Structures are given as structure tokens and as C-alpha cells.
Amino acid sequence: MKKSYQIEVDCAACAQKMEEATKRTEGVKDCVVNFMTQKMNVEFADGADRNAVMKNVLAACRRVERDCEIYI
């Protein structure tokens, strides 16, 4: 399953780091973060609980940039 999320991130370098952190999160099959459009496209692993995974993704992204936001 794929889902797109509106995000708020301050710089392209942080967006790249958020993408990498999301890809390492359990339950995520793939992720693409686009700084210009402020969107995160996440592909979830089969059987993953999307809401639980996104809570972990947000926590991982906030370790990269404390004030980032993912509108879930």
C-alpha cells in the first residue's frame, strides 16, 4: 500500500535525511521525500499497521529535524 503525506521540512538536506530515516523504519518498504512539494510518499510493507508505522516514522524524522511535521 502506498500513501502520500503532506510534510513540513526546512531544507532539502533535512528532507533527504528524513527519507533515509523513513526507509530504515520497520514496516516501510520504500519512501520518497520531495522537498519542493513538501510531500512524503511512503510504501508500506505487506501487513504493516500504517498508523503505528507512521508514528515511528515521525519519531525518526524528528531525530533529524526537531520541528518537522508529517500531517497524518
N, C-alpha and C positions, 0 to 999 in steps of 0.2 A: 504494500500500500504506500502511495506517495501522498504527501501533504505539503502545502505551501504556507509559510508563516510570515507575517509582517514583523520586521525586526527594527531595532534602533541601535545603531553602532556608529561610533565617531570617526573611524578611519579605515582605509582599505586593508592596512596591515592587521588590524584587530579582527576585521571580518575574515581574513584568511586564517588567522589563529583560531577563531570560533569554528570555522568549517573543519579544521583539523581536529579540534577537541570533540566536536559532534560526531565525527566519523569514528572516534575511539570509544564512544559511549555504547554500552551494551544495548542491543535492540535496534541499533541503527545500521542499516545495510549500506546507505550512501547519503551524502549531503553535499549541497552546493549552496554557498552563500554569495549573493550578489550585492556588493556594497552600493553600487549606483542606484539600484531599485529598492534597496533595503528589504530584501526578501531572502528567506531561507527555505530551500526545498529539501525535504527530508524523505528518504525512502526507508521504511521500517522493515525489519526482519520479519519473516513469517511468524505469526503467533505472538508478536510483541504487543504489550499493552501500551498503546500510543500515549496516553496521558502520563503514565508512570515514566516512560522513556523521556518525554519532553521535560518533566521535572528534573531529571538527571542532566539533560542537555542544558537547561537553563543554569543549573548549578555549575556545570563545566564551563559554560560561556562566561559566567560571572567571575570565574577564576582568571579568565583572560582580561575581561574589562568589567570592572565592578558595577558600572552603571548601565550596562547593556540591557536591552529589553527584548523579549520574544513575546509577541501577542498570541497567546494560545487560545 
